[in-house]
Amino acid sequence: MARRRSTSAMPMLALVAVAAAAAAATCAEAWNNYGERKFTVTGSVLCQDCTKNWNAYAYNAKPIPGSTVGITCLDKKTGRTVYHATDKTDGKGIFNLEVPYAVGGASLEPSQCLVRLASSGDRGCAVFTDFNGGKTGERPSRPSQLSPGKVAYAAGPFYFTLAQCDVKGDACY
C-alpha cells in the first residue's frame, strides 16, 4: 500500500529551508567582516631628513606627533564615497582610524578605502612624499591583527620630508 505524504509537512520543510538560507547568508556576511562591526587602520607618520647620511635617512626617521591622516571609503556596490574620517597621530606618530563596516545601508570593505596623509604636525618637516602611498593613498588589503573584538589593518608608514629635500619633477621619493 502506498503511503501518502502529508501536505502539512511541506510548509514546515519550506520554513526550514528559508531559515537555513538566512543563516548561511548571515554567516557569509559575518565571515567577510570577521564578525565585527568595525575595523581599524593603524600606522605611523615619520620625518625623513635627507641631510643625514644614508643610514640615518633610511632607518632613523623621526615620528611626527599631531599629523593628520585621512581615510575615504567607497560603497562596494555603487562606488560612491560614503565615509570619510581623519585622525591625528599621537606622541609616537601613530594613528588609529576606526571605520564601520556599514554606513547608512552601504557596505564598506577595507580594500575600497584609501588612507593618505592630510597634514604634518611639524612645520619644519611638511613636504609630502609618496613613500608607501602617503601622498596618493594606500588601500588596506589584509588584516594585520585578528582577535576577538578587533580587526586591524596596517597602512604606511607614511613620510614627510624637509623643504630642502623636496625634489621637483618626476623624481621618485
Helices and strands as residue ranges (DSSP letters): H 9-32, E 38-48, H 54-59, E 62-63, E 68-74, E 81-88, E 94-100, E 102-103, E 106-107, G 110-112, E 113-119, E 127-128, G 131-133, E 143-147, E 150-154, E 158-161, G 163-165
